[in-house]
Amino acid sequence: MMALSDRLADLAQRAKEAEDRARAAKSAAREELRSEVEQASKAAQHKADELHQRGQAAQAKASDWWAEVQSDWARHIETAREHIAAKKAKADAKSAHLDAEIAEADAEAAIDFAFAAVEEAEYAVLDATLARMNADDMATS
């Protein structure tokens, strides 16, 4: 199993990649950006599926609260994707402007959620490390 601190390092690297792609998107051609959106959508769906599978496999180990968070996140992803698909069906300028504002608000909320998830991950890693230290100390005493 990969060290928890290494998983946090991978998370930081992935966040940096997302930041770089978001900056580059502002100057990308529309078709190039459309392709990147599709790729990002597939990657996000893959990660959500992975999280769901990992959650099912680890459900016996993880707290009920984490299982519920993972389930809620999966439902959120499904609802958001349905909402995005419905927005794409509309095509007038007023709707497009409103859709852009909603998409920006959704992105902001996703970033806020990610910040909270990173804070929670840090706490969980530190707590797990302390729990392992305590268990090792008890095993040797």
DSSP file (Angstrom, degrees, kcal/mol; ACC not computed):
  #  RESIDUE AA STRUCTURE BP1 BP2  ACC     N-H-->O    O-->H-N    N-H-->O    O-->H-N    TCO  KAPPA ALPHA  PHI   PSI    X-CA   Y-CA   Z-CA
    1    1 A M              0   0    0      0, 0.0     2,-0.1     0, 0.0     3,-0.1   0.000 360.0 360.0 360.0 136.8    0.0    0.0    0.0
    2    2 A M        -     0   0    0      1,-0.1     5,-0.1     2,-0.1     0, 0.0  -0.405 360.0 -99.4 -66.8 140.7    1.3    3.5   -0.9
    3    3 A A     >  -     0   0    0      1,-0.1     4,-1.8    -2,-0.1     3,-0.4  -0.319  26.8-125.3 -59.9 143.1    2.2    5.7    2.1
    4    4 A L  H  > S+     0   0    0      1,-0.2     4,-1.9     2,-0.2     5,-0.1   0.866 111.5  55.5 -60.9 -36.8   -0.5    8.1    3.0
    5    5 A S  H  > S+     0   0    0      1,-0.2     4,-1.8     2,-0.2    -1,-0.2   0.857 105.5  52.9 -65.3 -33.4    1.9   11.0    2.7
    6    6 A D  H  > S+     0   0    0     -3,-0.4     4,-2.3     2,-0.2    -1,-0.2   0.871 105.8  53.5 -67.6 -36.5    2.7    9.9   -0.9
    7    7 A R  H  X S+     0   0    0     -4,-1.8     4,-2.1     2,-0.2    -2,-0.2   0.894 107.8  50.8 -64.3 -38.8   -1.0    9.9   -1.7
    8    8 A L  H  X S+     0   0    0     -4,-1.9     4,-2.4     2,-0.2    -2,-0.2   0.890 108.6  51.9 -64.3 -38.4   -1.2   13.5   -0.5
    9    9 A A  H  X S+     0   0    0     -4,-1.8     4,-2.3     2,-0.2    -2,-0.2   0.907 109.2  49.9 -63.5 -41.4    1.8   14.4   -2.7
   10   10 A D  H  X S+     0   0    0     -4,-2.3     4,-2.5     2,-0.2    -1,-0.2   0.897 109.5  52.1 -62.3 -39.9    0.0   12.9   -5.7
   11   11 A L  H  X S+     0   0    0     -4,-2.1     4,-2.4     2,-0.2    -2,-0.2   0.918 109.2  49.2 -62.1 -44.3   -3.1   14.9   -4.8
   12   12 A A  H  X S+     0   0    0     -4,-2.4     4,-2.0     1,-0.2    -2,-0.2   0.908 111.4  49.5 -62.5 -42.0   -1.0   18.1   -4.7
   13   13 A Q  H  X S+     0   0    0     -4,-2.3     4,-2.2     2,-0.2    -1,-0.2   0.911 111.1  49.2 -63.9 -42.3    0.6   17.3   -8.1
   14   14 A R  H  X S+     0   0    0     -4,-2.5     4,-2.3     1,-0.2    -2,-0.2   0.887 109.1  52.6 -65.9 -38.1   -2.9   16.6   -9.6
   15   15 A A  H  X S+     0   0    0     -4,-2.4     4,-2.3     2,-0.2    -1,-0.2   0.899 108.5  50.9 -63.1 -39.7   -4.2   19.9   -8.2
   16   16 A K  H  X S+     0   0    0     -4,-2.0     4,-2.6     2,-0.2    -2,-0.2   0.906 109.0  50.9 -64.0 -41.8   -1.3   21.7   -9.8
   17   17 A E  H  X S+     0   0    0     -4,-2.2     4,-2.4     2,-0.2    -2,-0.2   0.911 110.0  49.9 -61.5 -42.1   -2.0   20.0  -13.2
   18   18 A A  H  X S+     0   0    0     -4,-2.3     4,-2.3     2,-0.2    -2,-0.2   0.908 110.5  50.4 -63.4 -41.2   -5.7   21.1  -12.9
   19   19 A E  H  X S+     0   0    0     -4,-2.3     4,-2.2     2,-0.2    -2,-0.2   0.931 110.8  48.8 -61.1 -46.1   -4.6   24.6  -12.1
   20   20 A D  H  X S+     0   0    0     -4,-2.6     4,-2.3     1,-0.2    -2,-0.2   0.908 112.4  47.7 -62.1 -42.9   -2.3   24.7  -15.2
   21   21 A R  H  X S+     0   0    0     -4,-2.4     4,-1.8     1,-0.2    -1,-0.2   0.880 109.9  52.9 -66.3 -37.6   -5.0   23.3  -17.5
   22   22 A A  H  X S+     0   0    0     -4,-2.3     4,-0.7     2,-0.2    -2,-0.2   0.902 110.8  47.1 -65.2 -40.5   -7.5   25.9  -16.2
   23   23 A R  H >< S+     0   0    0     -4,-2.2     3,-0.9     1,-0.2     4,-0.4   0.925 113.0  48.7 -64.8 -44.2   -5.1   28.7  -16.9
   24   24 A A  H >< S+     0   0    0     -4,-2.3     3,-1.3     1,-0.2     4,-0.4   0.798  98.9  69.3 -66.7 -28.4   -4.3   27.4  -20.4
   25   25 A A  H >< S+     0   0    0     -4,-1.8     3,-1.0     1,-0.3    -1,-0.2   0.813  86.7  66.9 -61.5 -30.6   -8.0   27.0  -21.1
   26   26 A K  T << S+     0   0    0     -3,-0.9    -1,-0.3    -4,-0.7    -2,-0.2   0.784 110.7  33.6 -63.4 -26.6   -8.5   30.8  -21.2
   27   27 A S  T <  S+     0   0    0     -3,-1.3    -1,-0.3    -4,-0.4    -2,-0.2   0.327  95.1 113.7-111.0   7.4   -6.4   31.0  -24.4
   28   28 A A  S <  S-     0   0    0     -3,-1.0     2,-0.1    -4,-0.4    -3,-0.0  -0.425  73.8-103.8 -78.3 152.8   -7.3   27.7  -26.0
   29   29 A A     >  -     0   0    0     -2,-0.1     4,-2.9     1,-0.1     5,-0.2  -0.434  35.3-111.4 -68.9 151.1   -9.2   27.5  -29.3
   30   30 A R  H  > S+     0   0    0      1,-0.2     4,-2.8     2,-0.2     5,-0.2   0.898 116.6  45.7 -54.8 -47.2  -12.9   26.5  -28.8
   31   31 A E  H  > S+     0   0    0      2,-0.2     4,-2.1     1,-0.2    -1,-0.2   0.894 113.2  50.0 -67.3 -38.3  -12.6   23.1  -30.4
   32   32 A E  H  > S+     0   0    0      2,-0.2     4,-2.2     1,-0.2    -2,-0.2   0.926 113.3  46.6 -63.0 -43.7   -9.4   22.3  -28.5
   33   33 A L  H  X S+     0   0    0     -4,-2.9     4,-2.7     2,-0.2    -2,-0.2   0.897 108.7  54.7 -66.2 -40.0  -11.1   23.4  -25.3
   34   34 A R  H  X S+     0   0    0     -4,-2.8     4,-2.0    -5,-0.2    -1,-0.2   0.909 109.4  48.6 -58.9 -41.7  -14.2   21.3  -26.1
   35   35 A S  H  X S+     0   0    0     -4,-2.1     4,-2.4     2,-0.2    -1,-0.2   0.900 111.2  49.4 -64.4 -41.7  -11.9   18.3  -26.5
   36   36 A E  H  X S+     0   0    0     -4,-2.2     4,-2.9     2,-0.2    -2,-0.2   0.874 108.3  53.6 -66.6 -36.5  -10.2   19.0  -23.2
   37   37 A V  H  X S+     0   0    0     -4,-2.7     4,-2.6     2,-0.2    -1,-0.2   0.927 109.5  48.5 -61.7 -44.3  -13.6   19.3  -21.5
   38   38 A E  H  X S+     0   0    0     -4,-2.0     4,-2.3     2,-0.2    -2,-0.2   0.919 112.8  47.6 -62.1 -43.8  -14.6   15.9  -22.9
   39   39 A Q  H  X S+     0   0    0     -4,-2.4     4,-2.6     2,-0.2    -2,-0.2   0.920 112.7  48.7 -62.9 -43.8  -11.3   14.4  -21.7
   40   40 A A  H  X S+     0   0    0     -4,-2.9     4,-2.7     1,-0.2    -2,-0.2   0.885 109.9  52.7 -64.1 -38.1  -11.7   16.0  -18.2
   41   41 A S  H  X S+     0   0    0     -4,-2.6     4,-2.5     2,-0.2    -1,-0.2   0.929 111.0  46.1 -62.0 -45.8  -15.3   14.7  -18.0
   42   42 A K  H  X S+     0   0    0     -4,-2.3     4,-2.6     2,-0.2    -2,-0.2   0.913 113.5  49.2 -63.7 -42.2  -14.1   11.2  -18.8
   43   43 A A  H  X S+     0   0    0     -4,-2.6     4,-2.5     2,-0.2    -2,-0.2   0.907 111.9  48.7 -64.3 -41.5  -11.3   11.4  -16.3
   44   44 A A  H  X S+     0   0    0     -4,-2.7     4,-2.5     2,-0.2    -2,-0.2   0.905 112.4  48.2 -65.3 -40.7  -13.7   12.8  -13.6
   45   45 A Q  H  X S+     0   0    0     -4,-2.5     4,-2.6     2,-0.2    -2,-0.2   0.909 111.2  50.7 -65.3 -41.0  -16.1   10.0  -14.3
   46   46 A H  H  X S+     0   0    0     -4,-2.6     4,-2.6     2,-0.2    -2,-0.2   0.927 112.0  46.9 -61.0 -44.9  -13.4    7.4  -14.2
   47   47 A K  H  X S+     0   0    0     -4,-2.5     4,-2.8     2,-0.2    -2,-0.2   0.889 111.6  51.0 -66.4 -38.7  -12.2    8.8  -10.8
   48   48 A A  H  X S+     0   0    0     -4,-2.5     4,-2.4     2,-0.2    -2,-0.2   0.910 112.0  47.1 -63.9 -41.5  -15.7    8.8   -9.5
   49   49 A D  H  X S+     0   0    0     -4,-2.6     4,-2.6     2,-0.2    -2,-0.2   0.912 112.5  50.1 -63.6 -42.3  -16.2    5.2  -10.5
   50   50 A E  H  X S+     0   0    0     -4,-2.6     4,-3.1     2,-0.2     5,-0.2   0.919 110.6  49.3 -61.5 -45.2  -12.8    4.3   -9.0
   51   51 A L  H  X S+     0   0    0     -4,-2.8     4,-2.7     1,-0.2    -1,-0.2   0.908 110.6  50.6 -60.9 -42.8  -13.8    6.1   -5.7
   52   52 A H  H  X S+     0   0    0     -4,-2.4     4,-2.2     2,-0.2    -2,-0.2   0.933 113.3  45.0 -61.7 -46.1  -17.1    4.2   -5.7
   53   53 A Q  H  X S+     0   0    0     -4,-2.6     4,-2.4     2,-0.2    -2,-0.2   0.921 114.7  47.8 -64.1 -44.1  -15.4    0.9   -6.2
   54   54 A R  H  X S+     0   0    0     -4,-3.1     4,-2.4     1,-0.2    -1,-0.2   0.889 110.7  53.1 -64.3 -37.8  -12.7    1.7   -3.6
   55   55 A G  H  X S+     0   0    0     -4,-2.7     4,-0.6    -5,-0.2    -1,-0.2   0.900 109.4  47.7 -64.2 -40.9  -15.5    2.8   -1.2
   56   56 A Q  H >< S+     0   0    0     -4,-2.2     3,-0.6     1,-0.2     4,-0.3   0.912 114.0  47.3 -65.6 -41.4  -17.3   -0.5   -1.6
   57   57 A A  H 3< S+     0   0    0     -4,-2.4     3,-0.4     1,-0.2    -2,-0.2   0.856 119.4  39.0 -68.0 -35.1  -14.1   -2.5   -1.1
   58   58 A A  H >X S+     0   0    0     -4,-2.4     4,-3.4     1,-0.2     3,-1.1   0.376  82.9 105.8 -97.0   4.3  -13.1   -0.5    2.0
   59   59 A Q  T << S+     0   0    0     -4,-0.6    -1,-0.2    -3,-0.6    -2,-0.1   0.842  78.6  53.7 -56.9 -35.7  -16.6   -0.1    3.5
   60   60 A A  T 34 S+     0   0    0     -3,-0.4    -1,-0.3    -4,-0.3    -2,-0.1   0.833 117.9  36.7 -68.0 -30.5  -15.8   -2.7    6.1
   61   61 A K  T <4 S+     0   0    0     -3,-1.1    -2,-0.2    -4,-0.1    -1,-0.2   0.873 107.5  71.1 -87.6 -41.8  -12.7   -0.7    7.2
   62   62 A A  S  < S-     0   0    0     -4,-3.4     2,-0.0    -7,-0.2    -7,-0.0  -0.314  91.4 -96.5 -79.0 159.1  -13.9    2.8    6.7
   63   63 A S     >  -     0   0    0      1,-0.1     4,-1.8    -2,-0.0     3,-0.2  -0.292  30.6-113.9 -68.9 158.5  -16.4    4.6    8.9
   64   64 A D  H  > S+     0   0    0      1,-0.2     4,-2.3     2,-0.2     5,-0.2   0.845 116.6  62.3 -59.8 -33.4  -20.0    4.7    7.9
   65   65 A W  H  > S+     0   0    0      1,-0.2     4,-2.3     2,-0.2    -1,-0.2   0.920 103.2  47.0 -60.8 -44.9  -19.6    8.5    7.6
   66   66 A W  H  > S+     0   0    0     -3,-0.2     4,-2.6     1,-0.2    -1,-0.2   0.892 110.2  52.9 -65.3 -38.8  -17.0    8.1    4.8
   67   67 A A  H  X S+     0   0    0     -4,-1.8     4,-2.1     1,-0.2    -1,-0.2   0.906 110.5  48.0 -61.2 -40.2  -19.1    5.6    3.0
   68   68 A E  H  X S+     0   0    0     -4,-2.3     4,-2.9     2,-0.2    -2,-0.2   0.897 110.1  51.7 -67.5 -40.2  -22.0    8.1    3.1
   69   69 A V  H  X S+     0   0    0     -4,-2.3     4,-2.6     2,-0.2    -2,-0.2   0.927 111.1  48.0 -60.8 -44.9  -19.8   10.9    1.8
   70   70 A Q  H  X S+     0   0    0     -4,-2.6     4,-2.2     2,-0.2    -1,-0.2   0.904 112.9  47.7 -63.8 -40.9  -18.7    8.7   -1.1
   71   71 A S  H  X S+     0   0    0     -4,-2.1     4,-2.2     2,-0.2    -2,-0.2   0.918 112.2  49.4 -65.9 -43.4  -22.2    7.8   -1.9
   72   72 A D  H  X S+     0   0    0     -4,-2.9     4,-2.5     1,-0.2    -2,-0.2   0.903 110.5  51.3 -61.3 -41.2  -23.4   11.4   -1.7
   73   73 A W  H  X S+     0   0    0     -4,-2.6     4,-2.6     2,-0.2    -2,-0.2   0.913 108.2  51.3 -63.8 -42.6  -20.5   12.4   -4.0
   74   74 A A  H  X S+     0   0    0     -4,-2.2     4,-2.1     1,-0.2    -1,-0.2   0.910 111.6  47.6 -61.5 -42.0  -21.5    9.8   -6.5
   75   75 A R  H  X S+     0   0    0     -4,-2.2     4,-2.5     2,-0.2    -1,-0.2   0.897 111.0  52.0 -64.8 -39.9  -25.1   11.1   -6.5
   76   76 A H  H  X S+     0   0    0     -4,-2.5     4,-2.9     2,-0.2    -2,-0.2   0.924 108.8  50.1 -61.7 -44.9  -23.8   14.6   -6.8
   77   77 A I  H  X S+     0   0    0     -4,-2.6     4,-2.4     1,-0.2    -1,-0.2   0.924 111.5  48.6 -59.8 -45.9  -21.7   13.7   -9.9
   78   78 A E  H  X S+     0   0    0     -4,-2.1     4,-2.0     1,-0.2    -1,-0.2   0.923 113.7  46.0 -62.1 -44.9  -24.6   12.0  -11.5
   79   79 A T  H  X S+     0   0    0     -4,-2.5     4,-2.4     2,-0.2    -2,-0.2   0.912 112.4  50.8 -64.5 -43.3  -27.0   15.0  -10.9
   80   80 A A  H  X S+     0   0    0     -4,-2.9     4,-2.5     1,-0.2    -2,-0.2   0.906 110.0  49.7 -62.7 -41.6  -24.4   17.5  -12.1
   81   81 A R  H  X S+     0   0    0     -4,-2.4     4,-2.3     2,-0.2    -1,-0.2   0.885 110.5  49.8 -66.0 -38.3  -23.8   15.5  -15.3
   82   82 A E  H  X S+     0   0    0     -4,-2.0     4,-2.1    -5,-0.2    -1,-0.2   0.906 111.6  49.7 -64.4 -40.5  -27.5   15.4  -16.0
   83   83 A H  H  X S+     0   0    0     -4,-2.4     4,-2.3     2,-0.2    -2,-0.2   0.907 110.6  49.5 -64.1 -42.8  -27.7   19.1  -15.4
   84   84 A I  H  X S+     0   0    0     -4,-2.5     4,-2.1     2,-0.2    -2,-0.2   0.912 110.2  50.7 -63.2 -43.2  -24.8   19.8  -17.7
   85   85 A A  H  X S+     0   0    0     -4,-2.3     4,-0.9     1,-0.2    -1,-0.2   0.900 110.6  49.3 -62.2 -40.2  -26.4   17.6  -20.4
   86   86 A A  H >X S+     0   0    0     -4,-2.1     4,-0.6     1,-0.2     3,-0.5   0.894 109.2  52.5 -66.3 -39.1  -29.7   19.5  -20.1
   87   87 A K  H >< S+     0   0    0     -4,-2.3     3,-1.1     1,-0.2    -1,-0.2   0.880 103.8  56.9 -63.6 -37.8  -27.9   22.9  -20.3
   88   88 A K  H 3< S+     0   0    0     -4,-2.1    -1,-0.2     1,-0.3    -2,-0.2   0.767  97.4  63.6 -66.2 -23.6  -26.2   21.8  -23.5
   89   89 A A  H << S+     0   0    0     -4,-0.9    -1,-0.3    -3,-0.5     2,-0.2   0.779  92.3  75.2 -71.9 -25.4  -29.6   21.2  -25.1
   90   90 A K    <<  +     0   0    0     -3,-1.1     0, 0.0    -4,-0.6     0, 0.0  -0.587  56.3 175.4 -84.3 150.4  -30.5   24.9  -24.7
   91   91 A A        +     0   0    0     -2,-0.2    -1,-0.1     5,-0.0     2,-0.1   0.447  32.2 113.1-138.8   2.3  -28.9   27.3  -27.2
   92   92 A D  S  > S-     0   0    0      1,-0.1     4,-2.5     4,-0.0     5,-0.1  -0.408  70.1-115.3 -82.7 162.8  -30.1   30.9  -26.9
   93   93 A A  H  > S+     0   0    0      1,-0.2     4,-2.5     2,-0.2     5,-0.2   0.881 113.2  50.2 -63.8 -43.1  -27.7   33.7  -25.7
   94   94 A K  H  > S+     0   0    0      1,-0.2     4,-2.2     2,-0.2    -1,-0.2   0.927 114.0  45.5 -63.1 -43.7  -29.6   34.5  -22.5
   95   95 A S  H  > S+     0   0    0      1,-0.2     4,-3.1     2,-0.2    -2,-0.2   0.894 110.9  54.0 -64.4 -39.6  -29.6   30.8  -21.5
   96   96 A A  H  X S+     0   0    0     -4,-2.5     4,-2.3     2,-0.2    -2,-0.2   0.908 108.8  48.6 -62.3 -41.9  -25.9   30.5  -22.5
   97   97 A H  H  X S+     0   0    0     -4,-2.5     4,-2.1     2,-0.2    -2,-0.2   0.939 114.3  45.0 -63.4 -47.1  -25.0   33.5  -20.2
   98   98 A L  H  X S+     0   0    0     -4,-2.2     4,-2.5     1,-0.2    -2,-0.2   0.906 111.7  53.2 -63.0 -41.7  -27.0   32.0  -17.3
   99   99 A D  H  X S+     0   0    0     -4,-3.1     4,-2.9     1,-0.2    -1,-0.2   0.889 107.6  51.6 -60.4 -39.5  -25.5   28.6  -18.0
  100  100 A A  H  X S+     0   0    0     -4,-2.3     4,-2.5     2,-0.2    -1,-0.2   0.916 110.1  48.7 -64.0 -42.7  -22.0   30.1  -17.8
  101  101 A E  H  X S+     0   0    0     -4,-2.1     4,-2.2     2,-0.2    -2,-0.2   0.909 113.4  46.7 -63.5 -41.4  -22.8   31.7  -14.5
  102  102 A I  H  X S+     0   0    0     -4,-2.5     4,-2.8     2,-0.2    -2,-0.2   0.918 111.6  51.2 -66.1 -43.0  -24.1   28.4  -13.1
  103  103 A A  H  X S+     0   0    0     -4,-2.9     4,-2.4     1,-0.2    -2,-0.2   0.900 110.7  48.9 -61.1 -40.7  -21.1   26.5  -14.5
  104  104 A E  H  X S+     0   0    0     -4,-2.5     4,-2.4     2,-0.2    -1,-0.2   0.901 111.7  48.7 -65.8 -40.4  -18.8   29.0  -12.8
  105  105 A A  H  X S+     0   0    0     -4,-2.2     4,-2.4     2,-0.2    -2,-0.2   0.895 111.1  50.8 -65.4 -39.3  -20.7   28.7   -9.5
  106  106 A D  H  X S+     0   0    0     -4,-2.8     4,-2.4     2,-0.2    -2,-0.2   0.907 110.4  49.2 -63.1 -41.4  -20.5   24.9   -9.8
  107  107 A A  H  X S+     0   0    0     -4,-2.4     4,-2.4     2,-0.2    -2,-0.2   0.916 110.5  50.4 -63.9 -42.9  -16.8   25.1  -10.4
  108  108 A E  H  X S+     0   0    0     -4,-2.4     4,-2.5     1,-0.2    -2,-0.2   0.916 111.3  48.4 -60.3 -44.1  -16.4   27.3   -7.4
  109  109 A A  H  X S+     0   0    0     -4,-2.4     4,-2.5     2,-0.2    -1,-0.2   0.887 110.2  51.6 -64.8 -38.9  -18.4   24.9   -5.2
  110  110 A A  H  X S+     0   0    0     -4,-2.4     4,-2.4     2,-0.2    -1,-0.2   0.897 110.4  48.8 -64.4 -39.7  -16.3   22.0   -6.5
  111  111 A I  H  X S+     0   0    0     -4,-2.4     4,-2.6     2,-0.2    -2,-0.2   0.925 111.1  49.7 -65.6 -44.2  -13.1   23.8   -5.6
  112  112 A D  H  X S+     0   0    0     -4,-2.5     4,-2.3     1,-0.2    -2,-0.2   0.914 111.4  49.3 -59.2 -42.5  -14.5   24.6   -2.1
  113  113 A F  H  X S+     0   0    0     -4,-2.5     4,-2.6     1,-0.2    -1,-0.2   0.909 110.1  51.3 -62.5 -42.0  -15.4   21.0   -1.7
  114  114 A A  H  X S+     0   0    0     -4,-2.4     4,-2.6     2,-0.2    -2,-0.2   0.906 108.3  51.6 -63.7 -41.3  -11.9   20.0   -2.8
  115  115 A F  H  X S+     0   0    0     -4,-2.6     4,-2.4     2,-0.2    -1,-0.2   0.944 112.1  46.3 -58.1 -47.6  -10.3   22.4   -0.3
  116  116 A A  H  X S+     0   0    0     -4,-2.3     4,-2.5     1,-0.2    -2,-0.2   0.891 111.4  52.3 -62.5 -38.9  -12.4   20.8    2.5
  117  117 A A  H  X S+     0   0    0     -4,-2.6     4,-2.6     2,-0.2    -1,-0.2   0.891 108.9  49.9 -65.1 -38.8  -11.5   17.3    1.3
  118  118 A V  H  X S+     0   0    0     -4,-2.6     4,-2.7     2,-0.2    -2,-0.2   0.923 111.0  49.1 -65.6 -43.6   -7.8   18.2    1.4
  119  119 A E  H  X S+     0   0    0     -4,-2.4     4,-2.3     1,-0.2    -2,-0.2   0.928 113.9  46.1 -59.7 -44.3   -8.2   19.5    4.9
  120  120 A E  H  X S+     0   0    0     -4,-2.5     4,-2.8     1,-0.2    -2,-0.2   0.883 111.1  52.7 -66.3 -38.2  -10.0   16.4    5.9
  121  121 A A  H  X S+     0   0    0     -4,-2.6     4,-2.8     2,-0.2     5,-0.2   0.915 108.7  50.1 -63.5 -42.3   -7.5   14.2    4.2
  122  122 A E  H  X S+     0   0    0     -4,-2.7     4,-2.6     2,-0.2     5,-0.2   0.953 112.6  46.7 -60.3 -48.9   -4.6   15.9    6.1
  123  123 A Y  H  X S+     0   0    0     -4,-2.3     4,-2.9     1,-0.2     5,-0.2   0.930 113.2  49.2 -57.1 -46.6   -6.5   15.4    9.4
  124  124 A A  H  X S+     0   0    0     -4,-2.8     4,-2.6     2,-0.2    -1,-0.2   0.889 111.6  48.6 -63.6 -40.0   -7.2   11.7    8.5
  125  125 A V  H  X S+     0   0    0     -4,-2.8     4,-2.4     2,-0.2    -1,-0.2   0.938 114.3  45.2 -65.6 -46.3   -3.5   11.0    7.5
  126  126 A L  H  X S+     0   0    0     -4,-2.6     4,-2.3    -5,-0.2    -2,-0.2   0.913 114.8  48.2 -63.7 -42.3   -2.2   12.6   10.7
  127  127 A D  H  X S+     0   0    0     -4,-2.9     4,-2.6    -5,-0.2    -2,-0.2   0.903 111.9  49.6 -64.2 -41.5   -4.8   10.8   12.8
  128  128 A A  H  X S+     0   0    0     -4,-2.6     4,-2.4    -5,-0.2    -2,-0.2   0.889 110.3  51.0 -64.6 -38.8   -4.0    7.5   11.1
  129  129 A T  H  X S+     0   0    0     -4,-2.4     4,-2.3     2,-0.2    -2,-0.2   0.923 111.9  46.6 -64.1 -44.5   -0.3    8.0   11.7
  130  130 A L  H  X S+     0   0    0     -4,-2.3     4,-2.7     2,-0.2    -2,-0.2   0.912 111.6  51.5 -63.2 -42.7   -0.9    8.7   15.4
  131  131 A A  H  X S+     0   0    0     -4,-2.6     4,-2.5     1,-0.2    -2,-0.2   0.896 110.3  48.9 -61.8 -40.1   -3.1    5.7   15.6
  132  132 A R  H  X S+     0   0    0     -4,-2.4     4,-2.8     2,-0.2    -1,-0.2   0.912 110.6  50.6 -65.6 -42.0   -0.4    3.5   14.0
  133  133 A M  H  X S+     0   0    0     -4,-2.3     4,-2.6     2,-0.2    -2,-0.2   0.929 111.9  47.8 -59.7 -45.5    2.2    4.9   16.5
  134  134 A N  H  X S+     0   0    0     -4,-2.7     4,-2.4     2,-0.2    -2,-0.2   0.920 112.5  48.4 -61.6 -44.2   -0.1    4.1   19.4
  135  135 A A  H  X S+     0   0    0     -4,-2.5     4,-2.0     2,-0.2    -2,-0.2   0.914 112.4  48.5 -63.1 -42.8   -0.8    0.6   18.1
  136  136 A D  H  X S+     0   0    0     -4,-2.8     4,-1.5     2,-0.2    -2,-0.2   0.903 111.3  50.2 -64.8 -40.4    3.0    0.0   17.6
  137  137 A D  H  X S+     0   0    0     -4,-2.6     4,-0.8     1,-0.2    -2,-0.2   0.911 111.5  48.1 -63.2 -41.8    3.8    1.3   21.1
  138  138 A M  H  < S+     0   0    0     -4,-2.4     3,-0.3     1,-0.2    -1,-0.2   0.854 109.0  54.3 -66.9 -33.7    1.1   -1.0   22.6
  139  139 A A  H  < S+     0   0    0     -4,-2.0    -1,-0.2     1,-0.2    -2,-0.2   0.811 112.3  43.1 -70.4 -28.8    2.4   -4.0   20.7
  140  140 A T  H  <        0   0    0     -4,-1.5    -1,-0.2    -3,-0.2    -2,-0.2   0.526 360.0 360.0 -95.4  -5.8    6.0   -3.5   22.0
  141  141 A S     <        0   0    0     -4,-0.8    -1,-0.2    -3,-0.3    -2,-0.2   0.472 360.0 360.0-103.6 360.0    5.0   -2.8   25.6
